[in-house]
Amino acid sequence: KPKFVLTPSSASNLRRLGQAVASGPWSILLEGPTSAGKTTLVEYLAARCGHRCVRINNHEHTDIQEYTGSYAADSKGRISFQEGILVQALRKGHWVILDELNLAPSEVLEALNRLLDDNRELFLPEINEAVKPHQNFRLFATQNPAGAYGGRKPLSRAFRNRFVEIHMSDIPDDEMIVILERRCGCPPSHAKLLVRVMKSLRQRRSRTGIFRGKDGLITPRDLLRWAGRGSL
């Protein structure tokens, strides 16, 4: 079954993303509600373009060493600098997705500044080297809107200006039904029922205000997980 279902809205988003990638080596920030398909969209485009795509999931305890690397013992017991995910991608020309960027600690954002500006390099103080990106390297970031989701801090305007921004919306109900059918093999009647339940719970949440965050109760990701279980 396909992991990515090309619906009218995802085709529109894919077109905008492709235009942004083709416009130059600029980093791209995709902002939208949870489970809107931001990460999947980049992974799909990378696969179609023949590039390896790696992800770094950010949270409030993300260590900058996960990005850049640290000294550690190798297989022979010798201490050497082991490069992090971002540095490896820079050298090899992979595409990198920084998920939930507005959850990352300030030290992570500060370390990215030099890579995002016109210099386009990442400085590694541990080995005193400025790593220039491979010509195929591309940097993408995703985030949920600050304020609508707990723990997300707004990125500064100066920082956001270093990205080309693409804003995405919720997946329309009729398209969500199609996605459940094609991706999970869910019968149409079950797919419609699942979407109806999600819509009903969201309406109830908005009336009571008992759950924090726009999608604090149920998301399309939950529907995909439930539909994927099949009928018992």
C-alpha positions, 0 to 999 in steps of 0.5 A: 500500500502507498505511504503517500497518497496524492490528493488535490491538496497534497498535490498543491503542497507538493507543487509549492515545495518543488518550486521552493526547492528549485528556486535555490539552495535555501532552507525551507520551513513547513508550518501547519497542524499536526499530521498535516503531512509536512514530513511525509511531503518532503520524504516523498519529494526526496524519494522522487528526486533520488535523494536520501532523506534523514530526520532529526526529531527535536524536543526540549532536551535535544542535545546539540551533539546529536546534530554535530557530533562528539568525542567517543570511543570507536570500534578499536577503543580509540577516542575520536570525533564521531560526526552527528547526523547533520554533519554526515548529511552535509558531507554526503549531500543528504536531505535533512528534516528538522522535525518540531523545530520550535521545540528545539533548545536555543543552543540548537537554533544558535548553532544553525544560524551560520548554516542558514545565512549566506556563509552556508557552513557549520562550524565544529569547535571540537575539531576547529573545522567549518563544514561546507555543504555538499551541492545536493544537501538541502535543509528542511524544518517542520513545526506546528504553529506556536500557541496552538500546541503546548510547549511550542515557542515562537521562533524569532522573526530574524531566524524565520527570515532565513527560511522559505516558508510554506504554510499547510492546512488540515487535510480536508475530510473527503481527502482523509477518507480517500487516504484511509482507503488507499493507504490502509485498505480501509472500507469506504464505510469504515473510513467515513465513520472514522473521519466522522468520529474525529470531527465529532470529537474535535467539535466537542473539544472546541465547545468544552475547552477541556483539551489543550491544543487544537488537536489535543484529542485526536489527529489524522495520525490516530485514524491511520493507526486505527485503520491500519489494524484492520477489522477484527 
